[in-house]
Amino acid sequence: MQPNLRRLLPMFAILAAVLLIVPALTKKHSAGPSSGTKASAAVDALNRVDKGEQRYLSAHQRYTAHIADLVTIAPKLASDLATVRVQLDVSSDGQSFLAQVSSDVLSLVRARNKATISADSCTVLKSAKNVACPQPS
């Protein structure tokens, strides 16, 4: 190897390292959906659970305790389940239910006794931009 190239070889190695490593270190990584998106997904999921339960009640004369039954009625609920957690409980006679839907930023609870809403609450778990409890209907 020529002496001039031998002197320049460490410089080429440093330049290659800078070109490959520095962009990887300075690249911004996406953290996933925003807080506002997570909050709206939780609200949408609660509304879909509620409407699905009402439709199930009209068809079967009782509410269902199985979220899978509601996904067949409201298919868009399946996409919401990827970002929110849903807990569903139904009374032993099937005439009332309690649903809790929560995301990282919002927790919502709704209870129905037959056709009337007996409880409806919202808690903001993580204050962030575009995160607020929905207005009661």
Backbone as a chain_set.jsonl record, in Angstrom:
{"seq": "MQPNLRRLLPMFAILAAVLLIVPALTKKHSAGPSSGTKASAAVDALNRVDKGEQRYLSAHQRYTAHIADLVTIAPKLASDLATVRVQLDVSSDGQSFLAQVSSDVLSLVRARNKATISADSCTVLKSAKNVACPQPS", "coords": {"N": [[0.841, -1.163, 0.0], [0.499, 2.232, -0.724], [2.305, 4.905, 0.857], [0.939, 7.38, 1.142], [-1.777, 6.688, 0.945], [-1.973, 5.041, 3.168], [-1.774, 6.872, 5.21], [-4.127, 8.301, 4.871], [-6.152, 6.446, 5.333], [-7.169, 6.116, 8.093], [-8.627, 8.526, 8.221], [-10.599, 8.121, 6.273], [-12.003, 6.032, 7.487], [-13.007, 7.306, 9.799], [-14.629, 9.263, 8.593], [-16.502, 7.621, 7.278], [-17.719, 6.416, 9.506], [-18.871, 8.653, 10.721], [-20.708, 9.412, 8.736], [-22.451, 7.226, 8.756], [-23.246, 6.72, 11.455], [-23.982, 9.147, 12.82], [-26.413, 10.177, 11.514], [-28.225, 8.15, 12.304], [-28.306, 8.52, 15.056], [-29.407, 11.051, 15.347], [-31.908, 10.917, 14.251], [-35.396, 11.332, 14.492], [-37.681, 9.455, 16.348], [-40.88, 8.075, 15.943], [-43.424, 8.109, 18.347], [-45.822, 6.834, 18.293], [-49.461, 6.906, 18.284], [-50.971, 10.134, 18.933], [-51.802, 11.827, 22.042], [-54.303, 13.033, 21.906], [-55.482, 11.54, 19.857], [-55.602, 9.021, 21.054], [-57.395, 9.585, 23.144], [-59.742, 10.283, 21.732], [-60.208, 7.854, 20.487], [-60.882, 6.284, 22.685], [-63.288, 7.493, 23.517], [-64.845, 7.052, 21.216], [-64.874, 4.241, 21.234], [-66.297, 3.703, 23.611], [-68.804, 4.778, 22.957], [-69.449, 3.101, 20.812], [-69.566, 0.607, 22.101], [-71.721, 1.096, 23.823], [-73.86, 1.636, 22.0], [-73.81, -0.775, 20.618], [-74.483, -2.574, 22.665], [-77.104, -1.708, 23.181], [-78.328, -2.358, 20.752], [-77.953, -5.115, 20.843], [-79.51, -5.714, 23.069], [-82.086, -5.082, 22.1], [-82.354, -7.061, 20.199], [-81.99, -9.503, 21.581], [-83.213, -9.326, 24.05], [-81.687, -8.932, 26.308], [-78.578, -7.775, 27.737], [-75.172, -8.278, 26.612], [-72.269, -9.898, 27.929], [-70.01, -10.257, 26.577], [-67.492, -8.991, 24.673], [-66.912, -9.764, 22.123], [-69.363, -10.368, 20.958], [-70.307, -7.832, 20.52], [-68.534, -6.803, 18.666], [-69.279, -8.042, 16.334], [-71.63, -6.73, 15.847], [-70.88, -4.026, 15.746], [-68.491, -3.484, 13.746], [-66.358, -1.605, 13.566], [-65.498, -1.302, 16.109], [-63.575, -3.185, 16.58], [-61.168, -2.129, 15.534], [-60.788, -0.073, 17.348], [-60.187, -1.486, 19.641], [-57.53, -2.034, 19.477], [-56.168, 0.087, 20.554], [-57.338, 0.763, 22.964], [-58.545, -0.298, 26.231], [-61.152, -2.451, 27.166], [-63.574, -3.13, 29.533], [-66.227, -5.123, 30.478], [-69.253, -5.653, 32.099], [-72.1, -7.45, 33.03], [-75.328, -7.558, 34.502], [-76.794, -10.253, 36.448], [-79.382, -10.841, 35.558], [-79.266, -9.778, 33.057], [-80.224, -7.274, 32.351], [-78.945, -4.914, 32.847], [-75.861, -3.12, 32.384], [-72.327, -2.502, 32.789], [-69.767, -0.617, 31.526], [-66.353, -0.086, 31.068], [-64.032, 1.887, 29.538], [-60.769, 2.482, 28.677], [-57.836, 4.372, 27.955], [-54.393, 5.318, 27.553], [-54.599, 7.922, 28.343], [-57.199, 8.631, 29.076], [-60.102, 7.691, 30.913], [-63.179, 6.124, 30.818], [-66.495, 5.534, 31.978], [-69.564, 3.882, 31.73], [-72.851, 3.118, 32.638], [-75.814, 1.28, 32.221], [-79.226, 0.802, 32.888], [-81.57, -1.132, 31.735], [-82.969, 0.888, 29.406], [-82.059, 3.321, 30.285], [-79.424, 5.596, 31.13], [-77.508, 5.057, 33.891], [-75.128, 5.716, 35.064], [-72.411, 7.774, 34.189], [-69.266, 8.588, 33.593], [-66.098, 10.308, 33.481], [-62.58, 10.412, 33.436], [-59.638, 12.202, 33.251], [-56.575, 10.904, 32.699], [-54.007, 11.607, 31.991], [-52.885, 14.674, 31.526], [-52.89, 16.447, 28.613], [-52.346, 18.011, 25.409], [-55.289, 18.52, 23.52], [-56.794, 16.68, 24.993], [-59.61, 15.942, 26.669], [-62.537, 15.486, 28.68], [-65.53, 14.247, 27.201], [-68.454, 16.244, 26.482], [-71.385, 15.821, 28.443], [-74.17, 14.057, 27.133]], "CA": [[0.0, 0.0, 0.0], [1.302, 3.454, -0.824], [2.358, 5.642, 2.12], [-0.085, 8.426, 1.189], [-3.052, 6.042, 1.235], [-1.909, 4.544, 4.535], [-2.021, 8.023, 6.066], [-5.514, 8.728, 4.696], [-7.072, 5.369, 5.711], [-7.94, 6.453, 9.309], [-9.565, 9.607, 7.924], [-11.736, 7.512, 5.581], [-12.758, 5.271, 8.481], [-13.735, 8.27, 10.633], [-15.66, 9.864, 7.753], [-17.544, 6.608, 7.082], [-18.426, 6.274, 10.774], [-19.694, 9.856, 10.9], [-21.811, 9.37, 7.775], [-23.385, 6.152, 9.089], [-23.709, 6.72, 12.84], [-24.614, 10.41, 13.226], [-27.832, 10.259, 11.129], [-29.012, 7.223, 13.109], [-28.46, 9.09, 16.393], [-30.204, 12.281, 15.311], [-33.206, 10.644, 13.651], [-36.516, 11.336, 15.431], [-38.492, 8.245, 16.305], [-42.288, 8.314, 16.234], [-43.836, 7.429, 19.571], [-47.136, 6.249, 18.106], [-50.559, 7.865, 18.193], [-50.924, 11.253, 19.874], [-52.712, 11.729, 23.184], [-55.64, 13.373, 21.428], [-55.986, 10.397, 19.092], [-55.941, 7.971, 22.027], [-58.598, 10.007, 23.862], [-60.908, 10.165, 20.851], [-60.458, 6.419, 20.286], [-61.579, 5.796, 23.886], [-64.667, 7.995, 23.452], [-65.511, 6.307, 20.137], [-65.08, 2.858, 21.662], [-67.393, 3.67, 24.585], [-70.06, 4.987, 22.223], [-69.752, 1.888, 20.027], [-69.989, -0.425, 23.059], [-73.057, 1.461, 24.288], [-74.827, 1.411, 20.917], [-73.847, -2.211, 20.359], [-75.264, -3.195, 23.745], [-78.518, -1.384, 22.967], [-78.805, -3.174, 19.629], [-78.008, -6.507, 21.314], [-80.679, -5.8, 23.953], [-83.314, -5.116, 21.305], [-82.431, -8.333, 19.46], [-81.962, -10.686, 22.444], [-83.895, -8.998, 25.302], [-80.697, -8.881, 27.392], [-77.26, -7.282, 27.341], [-74.147, -9.316, 26.541], [-71.04, -9.66, 28.694], [-68.898, -10.625, 25.705], [-67.143, -7.943, 23.715], [-66.926, -10.375, 20.783], [-70.718, -10.209, 20.42], [-70.473, -6.441, 20.096], [-67.711, -6.574, 17.476], [-70.064, -8.47, 15.171], [-72.648, -5.704, 15.615], [-70.174, -2.786, 15.405], [-67.158, -3.924, 13.325], [-65.324, -0.595, 13.797], [-65.03, -1.477, 17.487], [-62.363, -4.02, 16.534], [-59.999, -1.264, 15.365], [-60.607, 0.665, 18.608], [-59.634, -2.386, 20.652], [-56.076, -2.05, 19.361], [-55.575, 1.187, 21.316], [-58.012, 0.953, 24.251], [-58.93, -1.477, 27.0], [-62.587, -2.451, 27.445], [-64.072, -4.089, 30.517], [-67.673, -5.168, 30.342], [-69.901, -6.492, 33.1], [-73.55, -7.457, 32.862], [-76.022, -8.106, 35.669], [-77.18, -11.666, 36.279], [-80.602, -10.942, 34.756], [-78.969, -9.276, 31.727], [-80.962, -6.05, 32.075], [-78.087, -3.745, 33.043], [-74.45, -3.39, 32.12], [-71.327, -1.51, 33.143], [-68.647, -0.676, 30.591], [-65.24, 0.81, 31.316], [-63.119, 1.99, 28.402], [-59.662, 3.345, 29.084], [-56.616, 4.455, 27.163], [-53.315, 5.851, 28.378], [-54.862, 9.3, 28.735], [-58.591, 8.867, 29.436], [-60.871, 6.55, 31.397], [-64.609, 6.403, 30.723], [-67.367, 4.504, 32.53], [-70.992, 4.087, 31.483], [-73.722, 2.043, 33.097], [-77.203, 1.378, 31.79], [-80.227, -0.097, 33.44], [-82.499, -1.203, 30.613], [-82.673, 1.892, 28.386], [-81.599, 4.575, 30.876], [-78.044, 5.672, 31.606], [-77.499, 5.229, 35.343], [-73.838, 6.31, 35.433], [-71.608, 8.191, 33.045], [-68.177, 9.384, 34.163], [-64.88, 10.434, 32.689], [-61.417, 10.868, 34.182], [-58.44, 12.436, 32.451], [-55.455, 10.267, 33.385], [-52.765, 12.286, 31.625], [-53.222, 15.95, 30.919], [-52.117, 16.708, 27.394], [-53.046, 18.801, 24.4], [-56.432, 17.856, 22.863], [-57.377, 15.635, 25.825], [-60.642, 16.45, 27.558], [-63.705, 14.626, 28.767], [-66.595, 14.703, 26.315], [-69.592, 16.879, 27.134], [-72.477, 14.868, 28.618], [-75.223, 14.212, 26.122]], "C": [[0.891, 1.233, 0.0], [1.249, 4.22, 0.498], [1.287, 6.725, 2.229], [-1.454, 7.845, 1.53], [-3.102, 5.529, 2.671], [-2.195, 5.682, 5.527], [-3.496, 8.456, 6.011], [-6.54, 7.68, 5.152], [-7.819, 5.651, 7.015], [-8.949, 7.574, 9.066], [-10.802, 9.077, 7.202], [-12.611, 6.725, 6.558], [-13.585, 6.201, 9.37], [-14.873, 8.907, 9.832], [-16.817, 8.888, 7.527], [-18.366, 6.436, 8.356], [-19.354, 7.456, 11.009], [-20.909, 9.808, 9.97], [-22.854, 8.306, 8.116], [-23.993, 6.281, 10.477], [-24.464, 7.986, 13.215], [-26.066, 10.511, 12.754], [-28.719, 9.317, 11.948], [-29.259, 7.774, 14.514], [-29.375, 10.307, 16.406], [-31.594, 12.079, 14.729], [-34.281, 10.625, 14.732], [-37.303, 10.048, 15.238], [-39.919, 8.594, 16.677], [-42.699, 7.481, 17.436], [-45.207, 6.789, 19.438], [-48.209, 7.316, 18.061], [-50.44, 8.959, 19.257], [-51.924, 11.035, 21.006], [-54.141, 12.045, 22.776], [-56.283, 12.241, 20.647], [-56.406, 9.268, 20.025], [-57.225, 8.314, 22.775], [-59.836, 9.863, 22.986], [-61.219, 8.701, 20.545], [-61.204, 5.831, 21.484], [-63.036, 6.239, 23.874], [-65.45, 7.241, 22.386], [-65.822, 4.88, 20.568], [-66.226, 2.768, 22.667], [-68.735, 3.857, 23.888], [-70.443, 3.763, 21.401], [-70.188, 0.737, 20.928], [-71.419, -0.147, 23.493], [-74.115, 1.189, 23.219], [-74.942, -0.072, 20.577], [-74.654, -2.954, 21.412], [-76.75, -2.911, 23.572], [-79.105, -2.203, 21.819], [-78.915, -4.643, 20.039], [-79.22, -6.708, 22.215], [-81.962, -5.885, 23.147], [-83.466, -6.441, 20.549], [-82.579, -9.546, 20.366], [-82.648, -10.492, 23.792], [-82.974, -9.08, 26.523], [-79.398, -8.312, 26.845], [-76.28, -8.454, 27.304], [-72.923, -8.92, 27.35], [-69.802, -9.923, 27.837], [-68.66, -9.551, 24.651], [-67.168, -8.483, 22.28], [-68.317, -10.282, 20.152], [-70.938, -8.801, 19.891], [-69.657, -6.13, 18.847], [-68.465, -7.013, 16.228], [-71.145, -7.454, 14.832], [-72.013, -4.399, 15.139], [-68.739, -3.123, 15.011], [-66.042, -2.905, 13.561], [-64.788, -0.657, 15.227], [-63.745, -2.293, 17.517], [-61.113, -3.165, 16.357], [-59.738, -0.433, 16.618], [-59.939, -0.199, 19.669], [-58.117, -2.493, 20.576], [-55.428, -0.989, 20.235], [-56.216, 1.417, 22.677], [-58.275, -0.383, 24.929], [-60.416, -1.358, 27.344], [-62.886, -3.534, 28.471], [-65.582, -3.984, 30.502], [-68.232, -6.106, 31.389], [-71.403, -6.34, 32.949], [-74.171, -8.09, 34.088], [-76.489, -9.528, 35.385], [-78.472, -11.82, 35.486], [-80.44, -10.368, 33.346], [-79.645, -7.962, 31.376], [-80.168, -4.774, 32.353], [-76.642, -4.13, 32.766], [-73.604, -2.222, 32.586], [-70.162, -1.697, 32.189], [-67.601, 0.343, 31.01], [-64.316, 0.734, 30.113], [-62.007, 2.931, 28.826], [-58.517, 3.255, 28.082], [-55.532, 4.965, 28.104], [-53.656, 7.218, 28.962], [-56.261, 9.555, 29.289], [-59.245, 7.583, 29.911], [-62.341, 6.938, 31.436], [-65.404, 5.233, 31.279], [-68.804, 4.87, 32.186], [-71.744, 2.853, 31.961], [-75.135, 2.324, 32.605], [-78.033, 0.354, 32.529], [-81.389, -0.054, 32.469], [-82.135, -0.116, 29.614], [-82.097, 3.181, 28.961], [-80.15, 4.491, 31.341], [-78.09, 5.944, 33.099], [-76.179, 5.802, 35.848], [-73.077, 6.632, 34.158], [-70.504, 9.082, 33.597], [-66.948, 9.325, 33.269], [-63.778, 10.963, 33.591], [-60.25, 11.025, 33.219], [-57.259, 11.895, 33.244], [-54.137, 10.989, 33.152], [-53.134, 13.557, 30.891], [-52.295, 16.218, 29.736], [-52.969, 17.548, 26.452], [-54.121, 17.944, 23.737], [-56.999, 16.7, 23.668], [-58.351, 16.284, 26.798], [-61.789, 15.47, 27.584], [-64.782, 15.151, 27.84], [-67.727, 15.343, 27.122], [-70.703, 15.842, 27.288], [-73.592, 15.137, 27.618], [-76.578, 14.378, 26.761]], "O": [[1.928, 1.255, 0.663], [0.23, 4.177, 1.188], [0.775, 6.963, 3.323], [-2.205, 8.431, 2.309], [-4.15, 5.576, 3.314], [-2.801, 5.451, 6.573], [-4.04, 8.926, 7.01], [-7.707, 8.024, 5.337], [-9.031, 5.441, 7.051], [-10.028, 7.562, 9.659], [-11.919, 9.517, 7.474], [-13.837, 6.758, 6.454], [-14.745, 5.907, 9.66], [-15.975, 9.069, 10.357], [-17.981, 9.284, 7.579], [-19.589, 6.322, 8.287], [-20.491, 7.282, 11.447], [-22.02, 10.132, 10.389], [-24.029, 8.476, 7.792], [-25.171, 5.97, 10.651], [-25.501, 7.902, 13.873], [-26.91, 10.91, 13.556], [-29.86, 9.664, 12.252], [-30.312, 7.521, 15.099], [-30.052, 10.555, 17.404], [-32.389, 13.019, 14.724], [-34.11, 9.984, 15.769], [-37.555, 9.615, 14.114], [-40.144, 9.335, 17.634], [-42.366, 6.3, 17.532], [-45.71, 6.241, 20.419], [-47.919, 8.49, 17.829], [-49.884, 8.74, 20.334], [-52.786, 10.16, 20.926], [-55.082, 11.403, 23.243], [-57.486, 12.008, 20.758], [-57.439, 8.632, 19.814], [-58.054, 7.436, 23.017], [-60.868, 9.374, 23.446], [-62.384, 8.347, 20.363], [-62.068, 4.972, 21.312], [-63.925, 5.448, 24.186], [-66.588, 6.836, 22.62], [-66.908, 4.369, 20.297], [-67.044, 1.852, 22.584], [-69.699, 3.161, 24.204], [-71.621, 3.423, 21.302], [-71.081, -0.029, 20.564], [-72.243, -1.061, 23.528], [-75.148, 0.582, 23.503], [-76.03, -0.568, 20.284], [-75.42, -3.861, 21.088], [-77.574, -3.798, 23.798], [-80.236, -2.682, 21.902], [-79.85, -5.336, 19.637], [-79.886, -7.741, 22.143], [-82.842, -6.681, 23.474], [-84.585, -6.886, 20.293], [-83.219, -10.524, 19.981], [-82.661, -11.416, 24.605], [-83.443, -9.278, 27.644], [-79.147, -8.359, 25.641], [-76.536, -9.5, 27.899], [-72.585, -7.74, 27.442], [-68.675, -9.822, 28.321], [-69.538, -9.251, 23.841], [-67.417, -7.734, 21.336], [-68.433, -10.133, 18.935], [-71.673, -8.603, 18.923], [-70.052, -5.279, 18.05], [-68.3, -6.41, 15.167], [-71.536, -7.322, 13.672], [-72.537, -3.741, 14.24], [-67.847, -3.058, 15.856], [-64.888, -3.298, 13.739], [-63.721, -0.111, 15.51], [-62.912, -2.098, 18.403], [-60.089, -3.452, 16.976], [-58.586, -0.122, 16.922], [-59.2, 0.315, 20.509], [-57.484, -2.988, 21.509], [-54.269, -1.133, 20.622], [-55.691, 2.193, 23.474], [-58.236, -1.443, 24.304], [-60.881, -0.298, 27.761], [-62.507, -4.693, 28.306], [-66.142, -2.888, 30.511], [-67.745, -7.225, 31.553], [-71.912, -5.235, 32.762], [-73.624, -9.037, 34.654], [-76.569, -9.951, 34.232], [-78.65, -12.828, 34.803], [-81.358, -10.454, 32.53], [-79.643, -7.568, 30.209], [-80.666, -3.673, 32.119], [-76.25, -5.289, 32.893], [-74.093, -1.105, 32.756], [-69.63, -2.799, 32.055], [-67.924, 1.501, 31.277], [-63.874, -0.345, 29.72], [-62.267, 4.044, 29.282], [-58.273, 2.221, 27.461], [-55.737, 5.034, 29.316], [-53.071, 7.628, 29.964], [-56.492, 10.592, 29.911], [-58.975, 6.508, 29.375], [-62.705, 7.96, 32.019], [-65.036, 4.075, 31.079], [-69.214, 6.021, 32.331], [-71.337, 1.716, 31.725], [-75.583, 3.471, 32.58], [-77.618, -0.781, 32.762], [-82.108, 0.943, 32.389], [-81.062, -0.193, 29.015], [-81.685, 4.056, 28.2], [-79.704, 3.472, 31.869], [-78.65, 6.952, 33.53], [-76.126, 6.326, 36.96], [-73.094, 5.875, 33.187], [-70.768, 10.206, 34.023], [-66.787, 8.434, 32.435], [-64.007, 11.853, 34.41], [-59.915, 10.107, 32.471], [-56.974, 12.376, 34.341], [-53.257, 10.983, 34.012], [-53.636, 13.517, 29.767], [-51.071, 16.211, 29.87], [-54.16, 17.758, 26.682], [-53.886, 16.776, 23.43], [-57.63, 15.813, 23.093], [-57.954, 17.082, 27.648], [-61.998, 14.714, 26.635], [-64.942, 16.364, 27.699], [-67.928, 15.021, 28.293], [-70.945, 15.061, 26.367], [-73.91, 16.284, 27.303], [-77.579, 14.521, 26.058]]}, "num_chains": 1, "name": "protein.A"}
